[in-house]
Amino acid sequence: MNTPRPAARSLRLLLGALCLALLPVAATLGTPGAAQPAYAADGGSPATVSGTGDFADLKVTVSQTRNLVDQVVRISWTGGAPTVSDTAYAANYLQIMQCWGDAETGPTTDQCQFGGSSALGAGAGNQAAGAYTNSRQLNYGAGLQDSEHQPLPPATPSGISYAPFRTVNGDPVSLGNWNEFFDVNSTNEVPYARTNARGAGEVYFETQTAVEAPGLGCGSAVRDAQGRTGGRGCWLVVVPRGTAEIDGSAYTSQSGGQLQSSPLSPANWKHRLLVPLGFEPLGSYCPIGAEERGTLGSEMAAEAVTRWQPALCRTGGKAIYGYAQVPDDTARVKLLSGAPGLVFLGRPAAPDPARKPVYAPVSLSGITIGFFIESQAGFRAPDEVKARNGTRLGSLRLTPRLVAKLLTESYRDGNSRFAESTAKNPENLGRDPEFRRYNPDYADLDFGGKLGDALVPQPLADTTRQLWEWVA
């Protein structure tokens, strides 16, 4: 889920180290330099779109718009008005969503995945914002009516009108903020994107395929008039929010001094910025009934095997190469058993006189520590530090000792502030004098109960062993 979190959140460790081991296999693994289908030749060029009217100075850039899979793209912008309030979203922010739609004019509101984060309550992620700004609800009481005067969709028995959601395949969908096709756990929407004091901002957005977002169908294999296979395109929609509500009134006159209406309301929707997204095609490329050759190994190779599948099926063998994700220890046992004959793993198997596997590198990688931290000034921080609130921090200097503290729950916020074992330790990484010595830019920041620990996604993986060897 890509719903924004509070100003800082726990570190996540993403570890990688991979090599390939294989026993002799009578199969063709593809032809280097073979011609690629048209959809793969478009490149992954960035795109920039501009706002109109009150948002004419706004320019939004998407880092990649072609050859997309389930991945993350960077969305950045300039020319926006600074978001009102340091810790809340009162006015002047962006709302971002992914939609399907075959019309050249772009999608309609019923084709967009938005509203799932409303399951978290007003202001998703416990960040204060207007009650309906992260929802599909279109009626807000007698005091707030849309100036576009478009009739509302039929109300539910409770009297609430929602912007309906229509799937790419026309499936039955329950009316409401979330439904059978997306909810708070699966939606990739960004209900609140902050603009800093310089009028700029950035977020990282997950582009979802038909696998992750079946209601949108992005990347589903389709054929053009020439019989070429490509992926169904989709749209990125950005709805800028200013200081005026849908009836023209100022946000300060609304409840809590915040914008209240949904971005799907017509008066807000008309300001949308559209970016077309091109996806790699999904689906099976091999003839039905083709022989399948099994492979298995580390989770890190799964996407690579999936991306190789189209080329493998265009070779003379027309073979389907299946892939099963297993722990590294299981992969080593399977390698020495000879079934299957192609295995991906991080460390070699123990020597066996009866079998002598051949090892070949398939990728170059190493340990990565992933983090997402936004600047949050402490109460006594200088004004220039407070002006950077909400800005994403791009650097973090860590030593093996600091990583060890995170992994062993040595900080009080990683364990418990009431635990005797850590009672004399710093609350979190941000308050550790050792960390601040290496990261002076964090000295005036305060992250509350965050940054207390780090998580390892695969405790028994070879990459985790490599991590602990580095720490030791």
Steps between C-alpha positions, in 0.01 A plus 500: 500500500634843415281706730726767661622425849575742784805723468744214565465126506710199592787402275448206270796289396502378143780254450637354181778269382435243231681250284382225268575130523408250235543140401509421127158579352396416144318826430557826317503803731452770235692671224704810595406799290172349380245750371269636766127567456389855437386563857855449631661751263321810622743568783422615852503874440381744765203728437409845630150648504383848600199619691241751384303787648588559864765227466663631181845519665488138612722258306495129588765258374472120502839329479388207282186457290581205269591132540353503848446199723406484868765750610558841650530826304598841628244779473640849555356847453580869508290815494259394774386703798649376831275261689318675782600374848815320609339184634164489319356538151271801515545631142741509204595137440478241222289184481629222274337184366523239224210450258403303192326648198505454124393852399765742375359762736596284798307316769182595680463494877339154497816355341738606777633311800448743785327498838662190645701696754180635655484174694767657722263779597507872425847594389652164397794383703389705803595820321237766555306602189144570395246228572421413136821597320624139485167343405260445210216667687341788307241648737622703794189644661298810426790735566719380211365454147699451179495809277488283186139411586528147364247252639635266763504123444215307666542494877538187712227416755696710750463804272867516397593555135828353378684531173448145367795283398483323163749224424668452163303176453164631620490284815237555770639741761367592843433870547717683750850629564660158460372181346587153374777636277699728731514594866738657749742207471525493120438851369793697356331839528681796657220701666733775627826613339669793668646806324793654683578864569677531163190388312645158416441144614545135415345162575576147390202329340439130440374429149278193533433243229185291455647254751509754784200706382263269308237771479731714286643228274822692427740293293246235400614354169315652203562486125503795265372512142831356374476204735777621731464426869531785747387590849180690570584860580376691803513853641659685788266772624611788722233723654650820645322655795524870574341717767144513361227243552262363236254785565770767473525562875836515676631191679516707822120514508471119502496264796837502673631758254568229240383405153221245533401371156616200297727549199232310303253787541451668158631841610824337618524239224500762223849613611651151457833442326526185285805288419456190277681189625628222275535152650685187400246233403401233750379151433623178347701521179552127453268274301245314708633153575866595462746307713586668830848494651504567872748732673512627857697713741523839666214751495731752336508303175122465467441826312797441270366158396158655437654769279701238304190294421399680175847457349520137610171422330612658174791256470477176307436289809180688597568389857329638809741557786310491828643644820443414866624722783668298775747570785867487409561183703221327308651619172835342590341168585307504174813590305687194627198277435507603135131586490456755364822556310492881515516669841553860618674551834730733690769258619627174347396157622733277700739297280357167386721251311195359323394832350700794380269795427613783277470849651447816299427858618156629413508836680726735691353630822566552867342599827261794475350688793179661383345789688226759462543796735345844468646798685313579821640787705514486877312751710807721554642463148599817307249640253709393200479140622124525556463630144628163376225301672364231271808498278627152429849435638725335244805404705564285805846409632508175693776290655488127580454592867198722427345231281559247778306724740207512257500125438518404868225738619747688718308827471210556735259570213606173339438306818292679764546823687407305813751215453775488760750349256503814285402759760832687474518492119391777259135498396580451131763541232431872464582563866814287509808728547707250301260530205494880519878507492492343155180680393515864618207597273272299730599692815193729509250235389263298717327184381297413807461125538641417156839368384520251784598189306563346160334200340659219302246360249659152474652393834637168365625626165863500390480877474411526869805290582707740294354792695595351837848417374541869411369607841732256678 
